[in-house]
Amino acid sequence: MTPHEFLDARMQLASRHRFRETSGYRSPISNFDVGGKSFSAHQYWLGQDVILGHGESLITFKESAARVGLLVLDEGDHLHVQPLDWKAG
């Protein structure tokens, strides 16, 4: 998935669900500063961290994301969104 395809998929997701983005693109330095993984999808314009809006279902959000080619990982205080086929490195 290209960064443009990722943006399109995120826009489709945003048209169906309420969420707030807490992190998008990160340079290698800023990724290091926040403790991100060495080959984080964020560094390639393919990662987004979000917090769901009030009343949104995590299960429904994950299903909608999968339909547009995105994987949602629950990281405790936020959700990480990236392409289903993302391979680090």
N, CA, C and O atoms as a GROMACS GRO file, in nm:
protein
  356
    1MET      N    1   0.085  -0.117   0.000
    1MET     CA    2   0.000   0.000   0.000
    1MET      C    3   0.090   0.124   0.000
    1MET      O    4   0.184   0.134   0.080
    2THR      N    5   0.061   0.215  -0.088
    2THR     CA    6   0.137   0.340  -0.094
    2THR      C    7   0.084   0.439   0.010
    2THR      O    8  -0.027   0.420   0.062
    3PRO      N    9   0.161   0.543   0.041
    3PRO     CA   10   0.109   0.645   0.133
    3PRO      C   11  -0.023   0.707   0.086
    3PRO      O   12  -0.110   0.737   0.168
    4HIS      N   13  -0.039   0.726  -0.045
    4HIS     CA   14  -0.164   0.782  -0.097
    4HIS      C   15  -0.280   0.685  -0.078
    4HIS      O   16  -0.391   0.727  -0.044
    5GLU      N   17  -0.256   0.558  -0.099
    5GLU     CA   18  -0.361   0.457  -0.075
    5GLU      C   19  -0.396   0.450   0.073
    5GLU      O   20  -0.512   0.432   0.109
    6PHE      N   21  -0.294   0.464   0.159
    6PHE     CA   22  -0.317   0.464   0.303
    6PHE      C   23  -0.404   0.584   0.342
    6PHE      O   24  -0.497   0.570   0.421
    7LEU      N   25  -0.373   0.699   0.287
    7LEU     CA   26  -0.454   0.819   0.314
    7LEU      C   27  -0.598   0.798   0.270
    7LEU      O   28  -0.691   0.832   0.343
    8ASP      N   29  -0.617   0.743   0.152
    8ASP     CA   30  -0.752   0.717   0.102
    8ASP      C   31  -0.827   0.621   0.194
    8ASP      O   32  -0.944   0.643   0.225
    9ALA      N   33  -0.761   0.515   0.237
    9ALA     CA   34  -0.824   0.418   0.327
    9ALA      C   35  -0.860   0.483   0.461
    9ALA      O   36  -0.967   0.457   0.516
   10ARG      N   37  -0.772   0.568   0.513
   10ARG     CA   38  -0.800   0.639   0.639
   10ARG      C   39  -0.917   0.734   0.622
   10ARG      O   40  -0.999   0.748   0.713
   11MET      N   41  -0.928   0.799   0.507
   11MET     CA   42  -1.040   0.888   0.482
   11MET      C   43  -1.172   0.810   0.476
   11MET      O   44  -1.274   0.857   0.524
   12GLN      N   45  -1.168   0.692   0.416
   12GLN     CA   46  -1.287   0.607   0.415
   12GLN      C   47  -1.327   0.569   0.557
   12GLN      O   48  -1.446   0.570   0.591
   13LEU      N   49  -1.229   0.536   0.638
   13LEU     CA   50  -1.255   0.501   0.778
   13LEU      C   51  -1.313   0.621   0.854
   13LEU      O   52  -1.405   0.606   0.933
   14ALA      N   53  -1.258   0.739   0.829
   14ALA     CA   54  -1.306   0.860   0.896
   14ALA      C   55  -1.448   0.897   0.855
   14ALA      O   56  -1.518   0.964   0.930
   15SER      N   57  -1.490   0.854   0.738
   15SER     CA   58  -1.627   0.883   0.694
   15SER      C   59  -1.729   0.795   0.765
   15SER      O   60  -1.849   0.822   0.761
   16ARG      N   61  -1.682   0.689   0.831
   16ARG     CA   62  -1.771   0.594   0.899
   16ARG      C   63  -1.762   0.598   1.051
   16ARG      O   64  -1.854   0.554   1.120
   17HIS      N   65  -1.651   0.650   1.103
   17HIS     CA   66  -1.625   0.644   1.248
   17HIS      C   67  -1.570   0.776   1.300
   17HIS      O   68  -1.505   0.852   1.228
   18ARG      N   69  -1.599   0.802   1.427
   18ARG     CA   70  -1.542   0.920   1.493
   18ARG      C   71  -1.416   0.876   1.566
   18ARG      O   72  -1.418   0.784   1.648
   19PHE      N   73  -1.306   0.943   1.536
   19PHE     CA   74  -1.181   0.920   1.607
   19PHE      C   75  -1.094   1.043   1.596
   19PHE      O   76  -1.113   1.128   1.509
   20ARG      N   77  -0.999   1.050   1.686
   20ARG     CA   78  -0.905   1.163   1.688
   20ARG      C   79  -0.764   1.108   1.667
   20ARG      O   80  -0.722   1.015   1.735
   21GLU      N   81  -0.692   1.168   1.572
   21GLU     CA   82  -0.554   1.127   1.546
   21GLU      C   83  -0.463   1.187   1.653
   21GLU      O   84  -0.471   1.306   1.682
   22THR      N   85  -0.378   1.103   1.710
   22THR     CA   86  -0.282   1.151   1.808
   22THR      C   87  -0.140   1.148   1.753
   22THR      O   88  -0.051   1.213   1.809
   23SER      N   89  -0.116   1.074   1.645
   23SER     CA   90   0.015   1.070   1.583
   23SER      C   91   0.002   1.020   1.440
   23SER      O   92  -0.074   0.927   1.412
   24GLY      N   93   0.077   1.082   1.350
   24GLY     CA   94   0.080   1.040   1.209
   24GLY      C   95   0.223   1.016   1.169
   24GLY      O   96   0.292   0.933   1.228
   25TYR      N   97   0.269   1.090   1.067
   25TYR     CA   98   0.408   1.075   1.022
   25TYR      C   99   0.504   1.115   1.134
   25TYR      O  100   0.480   1.212   1.207
   26ARG      N  101   0.613   1.040   1.146
   26ARG     CA  102   0.722   1.074   1.238
   26ARG      C  103   0.855   1.061   1.165
   26ARG      O  104   0.878   0.963   1.094
   27SER      N  105   0.941   1.158   1.183
   27SER     CA  106   1.077   1.145   1.132
   27SER      C  107   1.147   1.040   1.218
   27SER      O  108   1.100   1.009   1.328
   28PRO      N  109   1.258   0.985   1.172
   28PRO     CA  110   1.331   0.888   1.254
   28PRO      C  111   1.368   0.944   1.392
   28PRO      O  112   1.365   0.870   1.491
   29ILE      N  113   1.402   1.072   1.398
   29ILE     CA  114   1.438   1.132   1.527
   29ILE      C  115   1.317   1.141   1.619
   29ILE      O  116   1.325   1.104   1.736
   30SER      N  117   1.205   1.192   1.566
   30SER     CA  118   1.086   1.203   1.653
   30SER      C  119   1.032   1.066   1.689
   30SER      O  120   0.976   1.047   1.797
   31ASN      N  121   1.047   0.969   1.599
   31ASN     CA  122   1.004   0.832   1.631
   31ASN      C  123   1.087   0.777   1.746
   31ASN      O  124   1.033   0.714   1.837
   32PHE      N  125   1.217   0.800   1.743
   32PHE     CA  126   1.305   0.758   1.851
   32PHE      C  127   1.265   0.826   1.982
   32PHE      O  128   1.260   0.762   2.087
   33ASP      N  129   1.238   0.956   1.974
   33ASP     CA  130   1.203   1.035   2.093
   33ASP      C  131   1.078   0.983   2.164
   33ASP      O  132   1.068   0.992   2.287
   34VAL      N  133   0.982   0.929   2.088
   34VAL     CA  134   0.859   0.878   2.152
   34VAL      C  135   0.867   0.728   2.181
   34VAL      O  136   0.769   0.669   2.226
   35GLY      N  137   0.982   0.666   2.155
   35GLY     CA  138   1.000   0.524   2.183
   35GLY      C  139   0.940   0.432   2.078
   35GLY      O  140   0.907   0.317   2.108
   36GLY      N  141   0.924   0.483   1.955
   36GLY     CA  142   0.869   0.402   1.846
   36GLY      C  143   0.963   0.291   1.803
   36GLY      O  144   1.083   0.295   1.831
   37LYS      N  145   0.907   0.192   1.734
   37LYS     CA  146   0.986   0.081   1.684
   37LYS      C  147   1.082   0.129   1.575
   37LYS      O  148   1.054   0.227   1.506
   38SER      N  149   1.194   0.060   1.560
   38SER     CA  150   1.298   0.100   1.464
   38SER      C  151   1.244   0.120   1.323
   38SER      O  152   1.282   0.217   1.257
   39PHE      N  153   1.160   0.032   1.276
   39PHE     CA  154   1.105   0.043   1.142
   39PHE      C  155   0.955   0.069   1.148
   39PHE      O  156   0.876   0.002   1.081
   40SER      N  157   0.917   0.167   1.229
   40SER     CA  158   0.778   0.202   1.248
   40SER      C  159   0.713   0.245   1.116
   40SER      O  160   0.775   0.315   1.036
   41ALA      N  161   0.589   0.203   1.095
   41ALA     CA  162   0.513   0.246   0.977
   41ALA      C  163   0.496   0.397   0.974
   41ALA      O  164   0.481   0.456   0.867
   42HIS      N  165   0.500   0.460   1.090
   42HIS     CA  166   0.488   0.606   1.098
   42HIS      C  167   0.597   0.675   1.015
   42HIS      O  168   0.572   0.782   0.958
   43GLN      N  169   0.715   0.617   1.009
   43GLN     CA  170   0.828   0.678   0.938
   43GLN      C  171   0.813   0.672   0.786
   43GLN      O  172   0.888   0.735   0.712
   44TYR      N  173   0.715   0.595   0.739
   44TYR     CA  174   0.694   0.577   0.596
   44TYR      C  175   0.558   0.631   0.551
   44TYR      O  176   0.509   0.596   0.444
   45TRP      N  177   0.497   0.716   0.635
   45TRP     CA  178   0.364   0.773   0.609
   45TRP      C  179   0.258   0.664   0.606
   45TRP      O  180   0.154   0.681   0.541
   46LEU      N  181   0.282   0.553   0.676
   46LEU     CA  182   0.189   0.439   0.674
   46LEU      C  183   0.143   0.400   0.814
   46LEU      O  184   0.100   0.286   0.835
   47GLY      N  185   0.151   0.492   0.908
   47GLY     CA  186   0.106   0.464   1.044
   47GLY      C  187   0.028   0.581   1.100
   47GLY      O  188   0.059   0.697   1.073
   48GLN      N  189  -0.073   0.550   1.178
   48GLN     CA  190  -0.154   0.652   1.242
   48GLN      C  191  -0.197   0.599   1.379
   48GLN      O  192  -0.238   0.484   1.391
   49ASP      N  193  -0.188   0.683   1.481
   49ASP     CA  194  -0.240   0.648   1.612
   49ASP      C  195  -0.367   0.728   1.634
   49ASP      O  196  -0.372   0.848   1.604
   50VAL      N  197  -0.469   0.663   1.687
   50VAL     CA  198  -0.598   0.728   1.706
   50VAL      C  199  -0.659   0.689   1.840
   50VAL      O  200  -0.621   0.590   1.902
   51ILE      N  201  -0.755   0.772   1.880
   51ILE     CA  202  -0.840   0.742   1.995
   51ILE      C  203  -0.982   0.747   1.944
   51ILE      O  204  -1.023   0.845   1.882
   52LEU      N  205  -1.058   0.642   1.968
   52LEU     CA  206  -1.196   0.637   1.921
   52LEU      C  207  -1.283   0.739   1.994
   52LEU      O  208  -1.262   0.769   2.111
   53GLY      N  209  -1.382   0.791   1.921
   53GLY     CA  210  -1.478   0.883   1.979
   53GLY      C  211  -1.576   0.810   2.070
   53GLY      O  212  -1.587   0.687   2.067
   54HIS      N  213  -1.645   0.888   2.151
   54HIS     CA  214  -1.743   0.834   2.245
   54HIS      C  215  -1.846   0.748   2.171
   54HIS      O  216  -1.902   0.790   2.070
   55GLY      N  217  -1.871   0.630   2.223
   55GLY     CA  218  -1.972   0.541   2.168
   55GLY      C  219  -1.927   0.456   2.051
   55GLY      O  220  -2.004   0.373   2.002
   56GLU      N  221  -1.804   0.474   2.004
   56GLU     CA  222  -1.754   0.393   1.893
   56GLU      C  223  -1.715   0.254   1.943
   56GLU      O  224  -1.657   0.240   2.051
   57SER      N  225  -1.746   0.153   1.864
   57SER     CA  226  -1.714   0.015   1.897
   57SER      C  227  -1.579  -0.024   1.837
   57SER      O  228  -1.556  -0.007   1.718
   58LEU      N  229  -1.490  -0.076   1.921
   58LEU     CA  230  -1.359  -0.120   1.872
   58LEU      C  231  -1.376  -0.232   1.771
   58LEU      O  232  -1.306  -0.235   1.669
   59ILE      N  233  -1.466  -0.324   1.797
   59ILE     CA  234  -1.486  -0.437   1.705
   59ILE      C  235  -1.532  -0.388   1.568
   59ILE      O  236  -1.479  -0.431   1.466
   60THR      N  237  -1.628  -0.299   1.567
   60THR     CA  238  -1.679  -0.244   1.440
   60THR      C  239  -1.572  -0.163   1.370
   60THR      O  240  -1.559  -0.170   1.248
   61PHE      N  241  -1.494  -0.086   1.445
   61PHE     CA  242  -1.385  -0.007   1.387
   61PHE      C  243  -1.283  -0.098   1.321
   61PHE      O  244  -1.238  -0.072   1.209
   62LYS      N  245  -1.245  -0.206   1.389
   62LYS     CA  246  -1.148  -0.301   1.332
   62LYS      C  247  -1.202  -0.366   1.206
   62LYS      O  248  -1.128  -0.385   1.110
   63GLU      N  249  -1.330  -0.402   1.206
   63GLU     CA  250  -1.391  -0.464   1.088
   63GLU      C  251  -1.393  -0.367   0.970
   63GLU      O  252  -1.361  -0.405   0.857
   64SER      N  253  -1.430  -0.242   0.996
   64SER     CA  254  -1.431  -0.140   0.890
   64SER      C  255  -1.290  -0.118   0.835
   64SER      O  256  -1.272  -0.104   0.714
   65ALA      N  257  -1.193  -0.114   0.924
   65ALA     CA  258  -1.054  -0.094   0.882
   65ALA      C  259  -1.008  -0.210   0.793
   65ALA      O  260  -0.944  -0.186   0.690
   66ALA      N  261  -1.038  -0.331   0.831
   66ALA     CA  262  -0.997  -0.447   0.752
   66ALA      C  263  -1.057  -0.443   0.612
   66ALA      O  264  -0.993  -0.484   0.515
   67ARG      N  265  -1.181  -0.394   0.601
   67ARG     CA  266  -1.246  -0.386   0.470
   67ARG      C  267  -1.175  -0.291   0.375
   67ARG      O  268  -1.186  -0.306   0.253
   68VAL      N  269  -1.103  -0.194   0.428
   68VAL     CA  270  -1.029  -0.101   0.341
   68VAL      C  271  -0.879  -0.128   0.344
   68VAL      O  272  -0.799  -0.044   0.300
   69GLY      N  273  -0.839  -0.246   0.395
   69GLY     CA  274  -0.699  -0.288   0.390
   69GLY      C  275  -0.613  -0.242   0.505
   69GLY      O  276  -0.491  -0.236   0.492
   70LEU      N  277  -0.676  -0.208   0.619
   70LEU     CA  278  -0.600  -0.159   0.734
   70LEU      C  279  -0.609  -0.254   0.852
   70LEU      O  280  -0.710  -0.321   0.873
   71LEU      N  281  -0.502  -0.257   0.929
   71LEU     CA  282  -0.494  -0.335   1.052
   71LEU      C  283  -0.498  -0.238   1.169
   71LEU      O  284  -0.432  -0.134   1.166
   72VAL      N  285  -0.575  -0.272   1.271
   72VAL     CA  286  -0.583  -0.190   1.392
   72VAL      C  287  -0.524  -0.270   1.507
   72VAL      O  288  -0.569  -0.381   1.537
   73LEU      N  289  -0.424  -0.213   1.573
   73LEU     CA  290  -0.360  -0.275   1.688
   73LEU      C  291  -0.393  -0.193   1.813
   73LEU      O  292  -0.370  -0.072   1.816
   74ASP      N  293  -0.446  -0.260   1.915
   74ASP     CA  294  -0.479  -0.192   2.040
   74ASP      C  295  -0.352  -0.184   2.123
   74ASP      O  296  -0.299  -0.286   2.168
   75GLU      N  297  -0.302  -0.062   2.144
   75GLU     CA  298  -0.178  -0.042   2.219
   75GLU      C  299  -0.205   0.014   2.359
   75GLU      O  300  -0.119   0.079   2.419
   76GLY      N  301  -0.325  -0.012   2.410
   76GLY     CA  302  -0.358   0.029   2.546
   76GLY      C  303  -0.421   0.166   2.554
   76GLY      O  304  -0.543   0.177   2.570
   77ASP      N  305  -0.340   0.270   2.544
   77ASP     CA  306  -0.393   0.406   2.556
   77ASP      C  307  -0.434   0.466   2.421
   77ASP      O  308  -0.485   0.578   2.416
   78HIS      N  309  -0.411   0.393   2.312
   78HIS     CA  310  -0.450   0.437   2.179
   78HIS      C  311  -0.455   0.317   2.085
   78HIS      O  312  -0.414   0.207   2.122
   79LEU      N  313  -0.505   0.339   1.965
   79LEU     CA  314  -0.506   0.237   1.861
   79LEU      C  315  -0.406   0.277   1.754
   79LEU      O  316  -0.397   0.394   1.716
   80HIS      N  317  -0.332   0.180   1.705
   80HIS     CA  318  -0.239   0.204   1.596
   80HIS      C  319  -0.301   0.146   1.469
   80HIS      O  320  -0.347   0.032   1.469
   81VAL      N  321  -0.302   0.225   1.362
   81VAL     CA  322  -0.358   0.184   1.233
   81VAL      C  323  -0.245   0.180   1.131
   81VAL      O  324  -0.165   0.274   1.122
   82GLN      N  325  -0.238   0.071   1.054
   82GLN     CA  326  -0.137   0.056   0.950
   82GLN      C  327  -0.191  -0.038   0.844
   82GLN      O  328  -0.292  -0.104   0.867
   83PRO      N  329  -0.127  -0.044   0.725
   83PRO     CA  330  -0.173  -0.137   0.622
   83PRO      C  331  -0.169  -0.282   0.671
   83PRO      O  332  -0.080  -0.321   0.747
   84LEU      N  333  -0.267  -0.361   0.627
   84LEU     CA  334  -0.270  -0.503   0.663
   84LEU      C  335  -0.141  -0.574   0.623
   84LEU      O  336  -0.094  -0.664   0.692
   85ASP      N  337  -0.083  -0.532   0.511
   85ASP     CA  338   0.035  -0.601   0.457
   85ASP      C  339   0.167  -0.535   0.497
   85ASP      O  340   0.270  -0.564   0.437
   86TRP      N  341   0.166  -0.446   0.598
   86TRP     CA  342   0.289  -0.377   0.638
   86TRP      C  343   0.396  -0.475   0.686
   86TRP      O  344   0.370  -0.560   0.772
   87LYS      N  345   0.514  -0.461   0.629
   87LYS     CA  346   0.630  -0.541   0.670
   87LYS      C  347   0.741  -0.445   0.708
   87LYS      O  348   0.788  -0.368   0.624
   88ALA      N  349   0.781  -0.447   0.832
   88ALA     CA  350   0.888  -0.359   0.878
   88ALA      C  351   1.022  -0.402   0.820
   88ALA      O  352   1.051  -0.522   0.809
   89GLY      N  353   1.103  -0.303   0.784
   89GLY     CA  354   1.239  -0.331   0.740
   89GLY      C  355   1.254  -0.364   0.597
   89GLY      O  356   1.366  -0.390   0.552
   0.00000   0.00000   0.00000
